Each structure stands twice: as C-alpha cells, then as structure tokens.
Amino acid sequence: MAVLHITQKEFQQEVLDYKGLVLVDFFAPWCGPCKLTSPILDELSEEKKEVKFIKIDVDQNGDLAGQYNVFSIPTFVLVKDGKVVSQFVGAMGKEGFLAELDKVSQ
C-alpha cells in the first residue's frame, strides 16, 4: 500500500476511524530530515501491508499538528484503533522504524 498524503479533513476517516495500526508522518516539503525518511516509509509501506502509512504536511495542516504537539519535524505518531500508542521525533533508519512498529504490534 502506498503512503497516503492527506489533509486535516481526511484525518478522522483515514486515521482515527481506521481499525488497525497507522503510522502518521508529520512533515514539511522543505525539511531535510523529512526528505531522508520519505523513501524509507515508501519502502516500509510496501513491506508492512498490515500498517497504514499517512503523511501530513504541517505547513498546510497546522491546527492538526498542534493537536498532536508537533513542535519538531519529522514527528511520527502511531495510532492503533483510533488511539495514539506511540509518538517519536526525528529521522531514523529502517531498523528504527521497524523497532517502533514492533513495540506497538505486540
């Protein structure tokens, strides 16, 4: 499944109402670390079919970023069955993302 780019309007349906695990990437197009993680998330979205991958541009969706206390980007929020189960900040490699996903997949 490809990474979906959504807006605040679609957040309820695509993330909070989704039954399962969602990784939300709060990013900005001008952010260097965000650009580094983007291909990793693309790769993981193809490998981890049981996880939904979402990207939200903080410049265009500032209210939503504020609701999730996004002060630095990239910020990643893991939502399982509509509830936040983990939140972490900063670029990381594929292994780091897999470790974070494993923590909440138990």
C-alpha positions in Angstrom: 0.0 0.0 0.0 1.4 3.4 -0.9 1.9 6.2 1.5 -1.2 8.4 1.5 -0.9 12.2 1.7 -4.0 13.5 3.5 -5.3 16.8 5.0 -6.9 17.6 8.3 -10.3 17.0 6.7 -9.5 13.3 6.0 -7.7 12.6 9.3 -10.8 11.4 11.2 -11.7 8.8 8.4 -8.2 7.8 7.4 -6.6 7.6 10.9 -8.9 7.8 13.8 -11.7 5.6 12.4 -9.3 3.0 10.9 -9.2 -0.4 12.6 -5.6 -1.3 12.8 -2.2 0.4 13.0 -1.4 3.7 11.3 1.9 5.5 11.1 1.4 9.2 10.7 4.3 11.3 9.4 4.1 15.0 10.2 6.5 16.6 7.7 7.2 19.6 5.6 8.4 19.6 2.0 11.4 21.9 2.9 12.6 19.7 5.8 15.9 17.9 5.1 15.4 15.0 7.6 11.8 14.6 6.3 13.2 14.1 2.8 15.6 11.4 4.2 12.9 9.4 5.8 10.4 9.6 2.9 12.0 6.8 0.8 12.2 4.6 3.9 8.5 5.0 4.6 7.7 4.3 0.9 9.7 1.0 1.2 8.1 0.1 4.5 4.6 0.7 3.1 5.2 -2.0 0.5 6.6 -4.4 3.1 4.3 -3.9 6.1 0.9 -4.3 4.4 -0.7 -4.5 7.9 0.2 -0.9 8.6 -1.3 2.1 7.0 1.2 4.9 6.3 0.0 8.6 6.2 1.8 11.8 5.6 0.6 15.2 6.8 2.1 18.5 5.7 2.4 20.6 8.8 2.5 23.9 6.8 -0.9 23.1 5.4 -2.4 21.4 8.4 -1.0 23.5 11.4 -4.1 23.0 13.6 -3.8 19.2 13.4 -0.1 19.4 14.1 -0.8 21.5 17.1 -3.4 19.0 18.4 -0.6 16.3 18.4 2.0 18.6 19.9 4.2 18.6 16.8 7.0 21.1 17.6 9.8 19.5 15.6 9.6 17.6 12.3 9.6 14.9 11.3 7.3 13.7 14.1 5.8 10.3 13.8 2.6 9.2 15.6 1.5 5.6 15.8 -2.3 5.2 16.1 -3.9 1.9 16.8 -7.6 1.5 16.5 -8.0 5.3 16.8 -5.8 5.8 19.9 -2.2 7.1 20.0 0.1 4.4 21.2 3.5 6.0 20.5 5.0 9.2 19.3 8.6 9.9 18.4 10.6 12.7 16.7 13.5 12.7 14.3 14.8 10.9 11.3 15.9 7.3 11.7 16.8 4.4 9.5 14.6 1.5 8.5 15.6 -0.6 11.6 14.5 2.2 13.9 11.0 2.3 12.3 10.8 -1.4 12.4 11.7 -1.4 16.1 9.0 1.3 16.8 6.4 -0.7 14.9 7.3 -3.9 16.7 6.8 -2.2 20.1 3.2 -1.5 19.4 2.4 -4.6 17.3 2.5 -6.9 20.4 
